[in-house]
Amino acid sequence: MDENNSTLLNLRTIEPSDFKQLAALEDLVFPDVGGAWPKSTIQGLIKHFPDGQICIEDKGKIIAAALTIKVSYNRYSLNHTYLDIVDANNVACHNPNGDALYGLDVFVHPDYRGLRLGRRLYEARKELCRANNLKAILAGGRIPGYHKYADEMHVSEYIAKVKRREIHDPILSFQLANDFDVKRLMNRYLPEDAKSKGYATLLEWDNIFYEEDISIHQTEKTLIRLGIVQWHMRRVVSVDDLMNQAEFFVSSLSKYQSDFALFPEFFNAPLMGLARDKDSVEAIRYLSQFTEEIRQRFSQLAVTYNINIIAGSMPYLKGDKLYNVSYLLHRDGDIDEQYKIHITPHEVRDWVIDGGDKVKVFETDAGRIGILICYDVEFPELGRLLADQGVQILFVPFWTDTKNGYLRVRICGQARAIENECYVALGGSVGNLPRVDNVDIQYAQSAVFSPSDVYFPHDAIITEANANTEMIIFADVDLSKLKLLHNEGSVTNLKHRRLDLYKMKTKKRNKKKH
């Protein structure tokens, strides 16, 4: 490369007129395995699969290229040889109805190595795979460094050492760095490849967005709009008064086409003001008398306004035990519930509340969601249990009276988003209730958090409300980015758990209990 001239790179598909340049480049790069392919082979590839033949040029000079065909995944994910890919007449076995790509060659001019041109070509292949809804990219990978170690170790040991970066192989190391996995070892893949001793690795990159049937009726919704109500605690005179306030917010969120509406923990606490002559234990049980009616009215709102509602949480009396329960009101009329698991000292002391005994993921028409009520988000094992069930959005209705209490919920919510690779939405209440014991002051700054990686905002905050101000906030979250993160993130927390050292396990529940 001429250091006195600037480089001007252009990635494009290969044309028939490029053969002379391609042949010269292949002869330069592959002198040990036969050099350039015949012109008829290149022309056949361009004719039958033009999008799969890609090159990079520098001011009109081809300096790198990738040749690719389509194949049947079920056939070529098994053991095969190079002659199964390119026959004795140098005809590439392209299958126009194939469901996977097969990488034939990637080659870069020696003067241009170090510019990551190979990586650009691999990324172009990945985009081609996604655009065509193909299952995977397969490749038979030479291991040209093996001949140096063949007398001292078996080929499988060599591959293992390359994976651990104890040995560098010019091809395998590069492919591993580009997210390919070694699926099997193939013997006599290319017998004349003396440097690889005839061996090759079968490499695979999986397209995580592959859909068996991409008909519009079966495609999952991936862009989800969340609506959070930062609720103002104010005096009410009846359930109707409370629900009129709630319906205003549900209606507003629905007008902006939100898929979810999140209300805070104990948002209905103002109703305790109707029982001013009762102590705290009596008042919370008095409040529980309204729970069933409020739940049913929220369910009707969910259907009427076509929005899924997480109705914060409310006290629920079952037998002689009181629980703190969040209800998920689906817009199709279904109702789910999540009991608060960990009960705060205040709830135990002043209200005599008991904890539930299970957490689960709920399937909705807008993703798989979980609900952790306030204090529960401060226990990482609960989030991990939900992550193991495939949670995508974690809703946290909370009530905190002071800023330090709020920050515990916020910081733990952000941690759950990072460690479990999901979105986390917090919804709290503001204002004061001076005539209601134990719920007299509120502090909140509702927010939606994302994992922390390049696919998301730099500070992992999608949106947040103004502190201590009644308002609604919206956040659009992309579930497809979570799938990308799980497999190709800068770090992949879930994938890299040391399950050989530790794992989560829940105890069997007593079926007589809730």
N, C-alpha and C positions, 0 to 999 in steps of 0.2 A: 504494500500500500504506500502510495506516495505521500510522505509526511508533509510536503509543501502544499498539497491541495486538500481542501476540505472534502469530507465524505458526504455524499448525497445518496441515501439509501431509499430504495423503493421496493415494496413487496407486491408481487403480482403473480398471476397464473402464467404458466409456461406456454409458449406458442411454437408451432412447427418450425418456424425460422430460427429458433434458439438452439437447434440441435448441435450445431458446430461448437458453440460455446460450452454447452452442457457436456459434450463428449470430451472436450479438452480438460474441463474441470474434473470429470470423473477419472480420466487417465492419470491426472496429477494426484488425486486423493486415494485412489484404489489400485495402485500398481500391483499389489500383492494378491488381489482376488479377481484379476481379469480386466480391470479398467472399465472403460465405457461400454454401455449396452449398445446393441445395434440400433441404427436409425429407425428400423421398423418397430422395435419395442417401444421407443419413446413416442413415436407417432401414434401407436396403438393406445398408449396410456392417455395421450392428449385427446384422441378421438372418443374413447369410451368413457373417460372420467376426467374431463378438463379441469373441474374445480379441485381435484385432488393433486394436481401437479403445480407446485408453487416454487417460485424462485425469489431471490433478493438480488437486486442489481445496484451497482454503484456507478452513477453517471452513465448508464447504458451497458455496463459490463456485468455479466452474471457472476456473482461471487459466492452464492450459496443456493442450494435447492433441496426440495423434499419431494419424493415420488410416493404416491399412495394409491391403493386400490380398495374396493369394497369386497368383503368376504362374508361368509356365513359364520357367525360367532360359534355356534355349536360344533362346527367342523374344525375351525382353526384355533379354538381355545384348547384343543387336544394336541397331542404330539404330532409333528409333521416335519417335513424337510423343505429345503429351499426349492426343490423341483416341484413340490406341491403348490408353490406360489408362482414360480416362473418355470415353464416347462422346458424340455430339451431344445425346443425351437425358439427359445427366448420370448415366448408369448406370456404376458402376465395374466394370471387366472382371475380377472376381474369379474365379479358377480354384481350386475346392476341392481339386483334385488337384495343384496347383502345387508345385514343389520349391524356390521362393524367395519371400521377402517383397519387396513393392514399397512403398516409403514414399510415400504420397500427399502428406501435409502434416504439418508440425510447426509449432505456433504457440504463442506465449507472450505473455501480457498485458504491455504495455509497462511497467507499474508494478512488475512482478516480474522484469524482466530483471536479470541480475547474480547471481541465485541458482542458476544452473546447472540450471534446470528442463529446458531442452532436452537437456542431457546425461543427466538422469535418464530422460527419455523414450526417448532413443537406447539407453541401457543396457537398458531394459525390452524394446525391440524385439530387441536382441541375445539376451536371455534367451529370448524367444519363439522366435526362430530356432533356438537350440540345443535347446530343449525339444521342438520339432517336427521335429528332425533335417532342417532345410532347408539347402540348399546355400549360400545367400547372402542378403544384403539388397541390393536395387537401388533406385536413386532417380534421377529426373530432376531435377537441381539447377539452379535459377535462379542467374544471376550478376548481381544487380541493381546492382552497382557498375560494371558495364562501360560504361554509357552515358557516364560521366564521362571515359573514356579512348578511346572508339571512334574518335575523329578522329585519334588519335596512335599507335595500335597495333592490330595484329590481335588477334582474340579469343584465339588460341593463346598469344600473348605475354603477354596479360593473365593468363591462367590460370597460366602459368609464374611470373609475378611474384607472384601470390597464393600459390603454393606456397612461394616463397622468402621470403614475408612482407614483400616490398617494397611490396605493396599489400594492404589489408584489404578483403575482400568480405564483407558481413554474412551471407551464406549459405554460400558455398564455403569460407571460412576456418573456419567453425564445423564443417562436415562433415569437412574434412581433420583438424581437431583431434579428431574422434571416430573416427579410424582408417579412414575411407573413402578409397578410391583413385579417381582419375579414370581411367576406362577409355576413354572416347571423347568427342568433341564432337558434339553433335546440333544441327543447324540447323533453324530453323522448328519447334522443339519446341512453343513456345507463342507464336505470331506476335503476339498482342496484348500480350505482355510487352515494353513499350518500353524499360524499364530494362535488360533483358538483351539487347535487340536481337533477340529471338526465339531466342537461343541457350540451350542448357542443357548441363550436363555429365552424362554417365552415370556415376554413382557406384556403387561396389560395396564391400561389406564381406563378406569370406569367413568362413564358419563353419568353423573348422579342425577341429571335431569331427564334421563331416558324414560319415556312413557310407552308402555306396551300398546295402549290404545289412546291416541291423542284426539279422539272425537271431542267436540266442544262440550258435549253433555257430561263427559267424564273428567274433564280437566279440573283439577283442584284450584280454588281461588288462592292466590298467593299474596296479593296486595290488600292488606287489612287496615281499616281505619278504626282507631281506638278513640273513644270519647271519655274524658274523666271529669266528674263533677267535684269541684272543690266547694263543698257544701257549707253554708252558713247556718250555724246553730242559732235559732231564734225562737222566741216564744210562739207556741201554737195553742189553739183552743180546741182542736179536734183532730181526728184522723183525716177527715176531709181537708182540713187546712194543711196538714203535712203533705198529703198526696197531691194537692193542687200545686204545691211548690215542686214536688218531684216530677209531676207531669210536665211542668214548664221546661225543666231541663231535658227530659226524655224527648219531648217534641223538638226542642232546639237541636239536640244531637242528631235526631232523625233527619231533620231538614238538611244537615250537612252529610247525610248518607253514612253515618257511623255504623260500623258492624257491632260495636259493643258500647255500653254505657256502664261506667263504674261509679258506684256510690261508696261513701266511707263506712267504716265500722261504727255501729251504734248511731247511724244517722237519725234514727227515730227517737233518740233520747229526749228531745224536747217534750214528748208526751208524758214523761215522768213529772213534768211540772203541773200536770192535772191532779197529781196525788200528793199534795204538799204536806199532808198530815202524816205521811208514812215514813218509816226509817228507810235506810238504804236497801236493806234486804227485801223489805216489803215493796219498795218502789220499783226495783228491777223485775220483781215477779208481776207486779201490776203492769209493767211495760210489756211483758211477754204475752199478756192477754190480747194484744193487738197484732201479734206476729202473723198469725194465719191469715187474717184479713188483708194485711199489707202485702203479704206474699202473693195472694191471689190477685190483688189489684195491680201489682207490678207485672204479673204474668199477662194480664189483659193488656197492659200498656205495651209489653214486648210484642204481642201479636198485632195490636192496633198500629203501632208505629214502626213495625218491621225492624226491630233492633234487639239484639241479645243484651240482657241486663244482668249485671252482677249487683244485687241489691245489698251492697255493703255487708253488714251483719246485724242480726237482731237476737235478743234473748229468746230461747225456746224451752219451755217447760215440758219435760217428758217424764211422766210419773212424778217422782219427788225430786228429780234432778234437773238443774237448770244448765243449759248449754248456750254457747255463743255460736250462732250458725249463719253462714253466708249462703244465699240462694242464687242459683244461676237460672234465670228465666229465659228459655230459648224463644226465639221469635216464631217457632212453629207450635208453641204451646207446652212443650216439655219442661219439666222442672227438675233440677238437680240441686244437691245441697252439699256443703262442706262444713264440717264442725271444726271449730278452733281446737287445736291439739294441745298447745302449751298455754296455760292460764297464768296471767300475771299475778304477783302477790296482791295487788290492789283488787283484782277480780275475785280472788279467793277470799280475801279478808272482808271486803265490804259488800260483796254480792253473792258469795258462796256459789261460784260457778264451777262446773266440772268440765274436764277436757274430753274431746272425742278420741277415737282410736284408729283412724285411717285417713290417708290422703290418696287422692286418685286424680287422674287426668280425665277431663271431659271432652268428648268429641263434639264439635260444633260445626256449623256450616262455614265457619271462618277460622278453622285451625283447631289444634289440640291445646286446651288451656288448663291451667291449674289455679287454685285459689289458696293463698296463705294469709290468714287473718292477722295482721299487725305483728304481734310478738312471734308468731310462727316463722316469719321470714328471717328471724335472728338465729334460727337453728339450721345450719347448712345441710344436715342429713335429710330434712324434708324436701328441700329443693332437689337434692340428688335423687331421691326416690321418684320424684316427678320426672326428672330428666331421663331416668331409666325407662319411664313409660312414654317417652317421646314428647314431653311438653314443649310447646313453641312460644306460648305467651303465659306469663305468670302474673296474675292480678293480686294486688295486695291492698285491700281496704284497711285503713288504719285510723286510730284515734290516739293522738298524743297531746299532752297539755303543755309541754315545754320544748324549747328548741333542742336541748340535748336528747330528749326522748325521741323527737322527730329524727334527729341525725342518726340515732341507732338504727331506725327503720330504713332510712335512706341509704346509709352506707352498706348495710347488709343486703338491701335490695340490689344495689349495684354489684356487689360481690356475687349474688346468685345469678345475675345476668351473665357475668364473665365466666364463672366456673361451670355453669350448666348450659352455656351457649344458647340462651333464649332471650326474649324480650321480657321486661318487667315493668308493670304499670302500677304506680302508687296513687291512691286516692284518699285524701283526708278532709277533715272539717276545720272550720275557722269560727271565730266569734265567741261569745260568752253566754252562759246560762246561769246567772247568779242565783236563781231560785231552785236549781236542781243540784243536790249534793253529789259530789264525786264526778260531775261532768261540767264543772263551772267554767273552765277556761280551755281554749283549744290553740294549737299551733300546727300549721301545715304548709307545705309547699309541694303540691302534687306534681308528679313527673312521670316520664316514660324513659327507661334506660335500655340501651342495646348492649350486646357484647362489645368488647374493645378490640377492633381489628380494622383493617383498611376498608372493609365493605360498609362501615358504619361511621357516624359522626366522630370527629377526632377526640372528643371528650366523652364519647359513649352516652351522651344525653340527647335524646331525640327532641324532647320538648319539656318544659317545666312551667308551672304557674308562678305568678307573683306570690310571695309569702303572705299569708294571713289576709287574703283577698278573695271574696266569693267570685268564682268564675268557672268557665269550662275551658278545657284545653283538648286539642286534637293531636293525634300522631298517626301517620301512615307507616306501617311496618311491613317489610317485604319478607315473607316466609322463605322464599327461594334463596335469600342471602344466608339464612341459617343453614340450609343444606350445603351451600358452598363452603361456609365456615367449617362445618363438621368434617369436611373432607380435605379442604385445601387452605385452611386458615394459617396465619403466621404461627400460631400455636393452636393445638387441638386438644383442649383439656379433657374432653370426654374420651377421645380415642386413646390418649396417653396415660390413662389411669393404670396404676400398677395392680391389676387384679390378681396377679400372682402373690401379692403381699397383703391386700386388703380388699374387702367388698362389703356392700351394704346388704343387710339382711333384716327382715322384719319378723317379729314373733307372731305365731298363730293367735288369732283373736278368739276370745270367748264368744261363741255365736249367740249367747243369751244377752250379751251387751249390745249397745248400739254400735 
